[in-house]
Amino acid sequence: MKKIAAYSILAIAIIAVIIIAFFAMNWNTKPTASGTLKVSITDAPVDLSKLEVTIDSIEVQSQNSSWVNLAFIDGVQSVKVDLLTLQNITQELSTTQISTGNYTKIRLHVQDATATYEDDTTDNLTVPSEKIDVIIHFEIKENETTNVLVDMTADSAAISASHNLRPVLKATVESSETAKPTPTSMTSSPTPTST
């Protein structure tokens, strides 16, 4: 019993010493100087006058992982596109007959890309791996046309500090329509589209 009382007194004494030491340390310290931090975010304006991309091949990947090359409109070897001029319009790249079935990816091989800023300075851009992959599922049905629209966001935010072009992509599959087989060559003039 005497041991319990001794331990209790010792515990109270240790607690008292700790409390006194704590107040003594805080009593002599000066308050820390402080200021105000204000964090804001804004959307940077587009400071580009042109964002030109030259695409020299288009492929689609079937569900069984095989790749199918698509021919460009008018049989050309490459297509140069100023992405900033394609706001609210589309430019057809390819109309090709391919085997029926499910497809899971579109690959655009980019030969070169150039950004022209509003002050007329230009930057040659790099596309990592020289390709842009668009993950999308679509089905090719017999005697029907499937329209896939790739929407590439083109602004200065898509250009990294190391001059890499990393556009934001969105693809949609428009309703299929019954059609007769179409040739691989058609006119490539931009046509209005609704977004």
ChimeraX attribute file (.defattr): number of C-alpha atoms within 10 A of each C-alpha:
attribute: neighborCount
match mode: 1-to-1
recipient: residues
	/A:1	6
	/A:2	7
	/A:3	8
	/A:4	9
	/A:5	10
	/A:6	11
	/A:7	12
	/A:8	12
	/A:9	12
	/A:10	12
	/A:11	12
	/A:12	12
	/A:13	12
	/A:14	12
	/A:15	12
	/A:16	12
	/A:17	11
	/A:18	12
	/A:19	11
	/A:20	11
	/A:21	12
	/A:22	11
	/A:23	10
	/A:24	11
	/A:25	9
	/A:26	10
	/A:27	10
	/A:28	8
	/A:29	8
	/A:30	7
	/A:31	8
	/A:32	5
	/A:33	5
	/A:34	6
	/A:35	5
	/A:36	5
	/A:37	6
	/A:38	5
	/A:39	5
	/A:40	5
	/A:41	5
	/A:42	5
	/A:43	6
	/A:44	9
	/A:45	9
	/A:46	12
	/A:47	14
	/A:48	18
	/A:49	18
	/A:50	20
	/A:51	22
	/A:52	20
	/A:53	20
	/A:54	17
	/A:55	22
	/A:56	16
	/A:57	19
	/A:58	21
	/A:59	17
	/A:60	21
	/A:61	19
	/A:62	20
	/A:63	15
	/A:64	10
	/A:65	11
	/A:66	10
	/A:67	16
	/A:68	15
	/A:69	13
	/A:70	17
	/A:71	20
	/A:72	23
	/A:73	20
	/A:74	14
	/A:75	11
	/A:76	11
	/A:77	11
	/A:78	18
	/A:79	16
	/A:80	14
	/A:81	17
	/A:82	16
	/A:83	17
	/A:84	15
	/A:85	16
	/A:86	17
	/A:87	14
	/A:88	10
	/A:89	12
	/A:90	18
	/A:91	17
	/A:92	14
	/A:93	24
	/A:94	17
	/A:95	19
	/A:96	17
	/A:97	16
	/A:98	13
	/A:99	12
	/A:100	13
	/A:101	13
	/A:102	15
	/A:103	21
	/A:104	16
	/A:105	19
	/A:106	22
	/A:107	17
	/A:108	18
	/A:109	19
	/A:110	22
	/A:111	17
	/A:112	16
	/A:113	21
	/A:114	18
	/A:115	24
	/A:116	16
	/A:117	16
	/A:118	12
	/A:119	9
	/A:120	10
	/A:121	10
	/A:122	15
	/A:123	13
	/A:124	13
	/A:125	20
	/A:126	20
	/A:127	19
	/A:128	11
	/A:129	8
	/A:130	14
	/A:131	16
	/A:132	19
	/A:133	13
	/A:134	19
	/A:135	16
	/A:136	16
	/A:137	17
	/A:138	19
	/A:139	17
	/A:140	17
	/A:141	16
	/A:142	14
	/A:143	15
	/A:144	17
	/A:145	21
	/A:146	18
	/A:147	15
	/A:148	16
	/A:149	14
	/A:150	15
	/A:151	18
	/A:152	18
	/A:153	17
	/A:154	24
	/A:155	21
	/A:156	17
	/A:157	17
	/A:158	15
	/A:159	18
	/A:160	13
	/A:161	8
	/A:162	8
	/A:163	15
	/A:164	15
	/A:165	26
	/A:166	18
	/A:167	18
	/A:168	13
	/A:169	14
	/A:170	13
	/A:171	15
	/A:172	13
	/A:173	14
	/A:174	12
	/A:175	10
	/A:176	15
	/A:177	12
	/A:178	11
	/A:179	11
	/A:180	10
	/A:181	12
	/A:182	13
	/A:183	10
	/A:184	15
	/A:185	16
	/A:186	15
	/A:187	10
	/A:188	15
	/A:189	10
	/A:190	13
	/A:191	11
	/A:192	12
	/A:193	10
	/A:194	6
	/A:195	7
